[in-house]
Amino acid sequence: MAVLEIKKIPEKVLRSRAEEIKSINGEIASLAQDMLETMYDAPGIGLAAPQVGKPIRLIVFDIWHPEDEPNPHVLINPVITAKEGLDVMEEGCLSVPGVRAEVKRSYRVEVKGYDLNEKEVVLEAEGLLARVLQHEIDHLDGVLFIDRLSRVKRELIKKRLRRMR
Ligand SMILES: [Zn+2]
């Protein structure tokens, strides 16, 4: 296991559409383990493969609290199959350091994907978990949370990011 380097904007890999995973093999399993370790180390509650430089459709997440036992999840080729409601919550991203902003997303989602045993998984999530899933699946399409802000807010953040760089 290893803690991987987290790619930050403006790295190109964060802006590309990630490839479907065709075979769930040992390489994928060990990448998932490394991604979980990287996520807990950061610390974060979700991580998508493009964030560690791998343009493939793999996400890990755990909406943990420091006092809880870890409850790690791995999802391969995840797809949102239903969404419902609206919710606004503040978000940040390990790949966009120093920025937090309120983002509008669906309150409830159904997500289908596969686990490391090639078993199909259907997740029904709401609230924070639904948000994490939408945020991470966005990463697989090269979309960052700052893209989902109003134009005015996005411009402000862009200016701030340019100054930080
Ligand atoms: Zn992110």
Boltz pocket constraint, residues with backbone or C-beta under 6 A from the ligand:
constraints:
  - pocket:
      binder: B
      contacts: [[A, 46], [A, 92], [A, 93], [A, 94], [A, 95], [A, 135], [A, 139]]
      max_distance: 6.0
